Amino acid sequence: MFYPLICTKGTTSFGKRHNKSHTSCRRCGKVSYHIQKKTCSSCGYPAKKMRNFNWGQKAKGRRTVGTGRMRYMKTLTRRFKNGFREGTQAKKMIASKE
């Protein structure tokens, strides 16, 4: 028996994949912005609130506080420890004479 026109789910189907449904998102940068729906499947853009769910703990961790540069937050603990002092000069340490 010879079947010349067998439509498989694998190799032959992959040749037909040349239309893009998603493009890069302006907000999160992932290739998750659906062109026809005009919404991002990752961050929910253009919705004002960022898309996140409690069932996706790992996804939350990827975009939470501490994953970026933290230009303000990284100095906060040190400044808090010193009482948020500003514009003062450190006192000179006097070497003991022995």
C-alpha positions in Angstrom: 0.0 0.0 0.0 1.3 3.4 -0.9 -0.2 6.7 0.5 1.4 9.7 -1.3 -0.8 12.4 0.3 -0.5 11.8 4.1 -0.9 15.1 6.0 1.3 14.7 9.1 1.4 17.0 12.1 5.1 17.4 11.9 7.5 18.3 9.1 5.0 19.1 6.3 3.0 21.3 8.6 6.0 23.4 9.7 6.5 24.5 6.2 3.3 26.4 6.2 4.2 28.6 9.2 5.2 32.0 7.7 2.6 34.4 9.1 3.4 36.3 12.3 0.6 36.7 14.9 2.8 38.4 17.5 5.3 41.2 17.3 7.4 43.0 19.9 5.6 44.9 22.6 6.4 48.6 23.3 6.1 48.2 27.1 7.7 44.9 28.0 9.8 44.3 24.9 8.7 40.7 24.5 7.5 39.3 21.2 4.0 39.0 22.7 2.0 41.8 21.2 -0.9 40.3 19.1 -1.2 42.2 15.9 -4.9 41.6 15.3 -6.1 41.8 18.9 -3.8 44.8 19.6 -3.0 43.5 23.1 0.2 42.1 24.7 -0.2 38.6 26.0 2.6 39.1 28.5 2.1 42.5 30.1 -1.4 43.4 28.9 -0.5 46.6 27.0 -2.4 48.9 26.2 -4.2 48.3 29.6 -2.9 50.7 32.2 -2.4 47.9 34.8 0.4 45.4 34.2 -0.8 41.9 33.7 0.1 39.5 36.5 -1.4 36.5 38.2 -0.8 34.7 41.5 -0.5 31.4 39.6 2.6 32.8 37.9 5.0 33.4 40.8 8.1 33.0 38.6 6.8 35.5 36.0 6.1 38.0 38.9 9.7 37.6 40.1 11.1 38.4 36.6 9.6 41.9 36.6 9.4 42.9 40.3 11.5 45.4 42.3 15.1 44.5 42.3 15.4 43.1 38.7 16.5 46.5 37.2 19.1 49.0 38.1 17.4 50.3 41.2 19.0 53.7 40.9 17.2 55.1 44.0 16.5 51.9 46.0 20.0 50.6 46.1 21.3 53.5 48.3 18.3 53.7 50.5 19.3 51.1 53.2 22.7 52.8 53.7 21.1 56.3 53.9 18.4 55.1 56.3 21.1 53.5 58.6 22.7 57.0 58.8 19.5 58.9 59.4 19.3 60.4 55.9 22.0 63.0 56.8 23.1 65.2 53.9 25.7 67.9 53.4 27.9 67.0 56.4 31.6 66.2 56.6 32.8 63.1 58.3 34.8 63.7 61.5 38.5 63.1 61.2 39.9 60.0 63.0 42.7 61.0 65.4 45.5 58.5 65.4 46.5 57.4 68.9 50.2 58.2 69.8 52.0 55.1 71.1 
